[in-house]
Amino acid sequence: MSAQHKIGSGFGHDSTADEVLAGIDLTGKLAVVTGGYSGIGLETTKALAKAGAHVVVPARRPDAARDALAGVDGVEIDELDLGDLDSVRAFADRFLASGRSIDLVIDNAAIMASPETRVGPGWEAQFATNHLGHFALVNRLWPAIAADGGGRVVSVSSTGHRRSDIRWDDLEFRQGYEKWAAYGQAKTANVLFAVQLDALGKDSGVRAFALHPGGILTPLQRHLTHDEMVGYGWIDEDGTPHVAFKTPEQGAATSVWAATSPQLDGLGGVFCEDCEIAEISTDDAPGVRPYAIDPASAERLWTVSAELTGVNAFG
């Protein structure tokens, strides 16, 4: 029977990261949060550090990260560009050389609806940055993640996964680029990554989760115009967010819940939203599309990703 069903967490849409972490002591725990200096990533870092964790924030813009996190105790900043596999390898090598283990990884950094951009050997940038970069990062850090057992890896996806399944015949959009389809594929890949990582890692005591953080206005929307966001119903003409949108503090809640909640002990490979395991949905209702949690697709994507990146901790 699928574990993709609500468990009655007691939290919901309006819960904040601090509320989710109330009573949870993360003293002595080490977390890695990509993009942990902007938007919901910043609130994720703050909440984890407030709960006692030491948070490593690998940043494409280290100076901006230092400015954003100034005054937050227990935070360490390093350099990482997820669109550059040499940068991923260098960061992972530096971390592994420190001899420390990792308790929590939150793959939070992302780009959304960007103009057509190519990185690395010509990869489409949203797939490369949102998925392949995180795939390579977690696989390279695996010795530290699996060292003590009991760790969790959290992959921040989106309801954007509904916009596209994996385009197996044209992963790189060589046959015509559409920014939302590319984003959708990347977000589906984030979910499938968690499904297969959980299958591979649970024998080592490491569990993986994917999630939709909710609708939040953050720098993630940097590639969208004001008129586009009005047209989508995200904001009104004055720039006021839609009533259903979350604050960044609420947007970070599902990430820290998935990373730390004892309610999820013994579970993994599921998609979460609103601090709860989501239901499977094939219509416009909240939930996760069946193709995004399909074990066969997850295994296939893992194989393809390992071939593309040349990294596989399990191969």
C-alpha positions, 0 to 999 in steps of 0.5 A: 500500500502506498504511503502517499496519504495524509497522516494527520500532522496537526499542522497546515497551510498557515504553520510557520517554520518556528511552529513546526520546530517547537520542542525539537532540539537540533543541537549537535545536528549539521544541516546543508541548505542550498540557496539558504540565504534567499526567500524560503531558504533564508527562513529555513536556515534561520529556523534550523539555526534557532533550533540549535543546528549548525547550518552550512549554506553553499551559495552561488553568491557568497557575499550576498549570503553573508549579508543576508545571514549576518547576525545569525549564529551557527551558520557557515557559508561556502561557495557552490554553483549548482549549474557547474559540476566542477563547482559541485565537486569542489564544494563536496571535496571541501566538505568531505575533507572536514570529516564531518557528518551530515544529518539534514540536506535541504535541496532548496535552491532553484531557478524558475521560468527562466529564458532559454539558457544552456549550462555545462555541456549544453544542458537546459538550465532549469533541469541542470540547476534544479535537478542535476546539480542537486543530484551530483551534490547529494551523491558526492556528499553521500559518505557524510550523509550516510555516516551516522544513519538516521539522516534526511534529504529533502528535495524542494519541488513545487506544484509546478511538477504538474506542468510536465512529466519527464520528457524522455525523448527531449530532456534538453528541449532541443526541439523547442523551448517553453519555460514553464514546461522546462520548469515542470520537468525540473520539479517532477525530477525533484520528486522522482529524485527523492523517490529513488534516493529513499529506495536506495538510501533507506537501508543506510538509515537515510530517508528522502522526501519531496515537497511543495512549499506553497505559493510565496513571492520570493526572488524565485520570480525574478524572471517573471514580469509584473504583468505576467504575475497579475495574469496568473492571479498571483498579485493584483495591479498594486503588487499585493499577493493573492490571499492564498499565498504564504509568507516566507516563514510559512513557506519554509515550514514544510521543508523543516517539517520534512527534515525534522519531524518525528511524525515522519520516522519510518517513512520516506519517498513521499511528497509533502505539502502544507506540513503534511503528506499529500494525497495523489491527485489526477485533477486540480485538487491539491496533491501529487501527480502519479507520474512524479512518484512512479518508482520505475520512472524514478529509477530510470531518471536516476540512471540517466542522471548518473550517466549525465553527471558521471556521479553515482554513490550507489553504482 
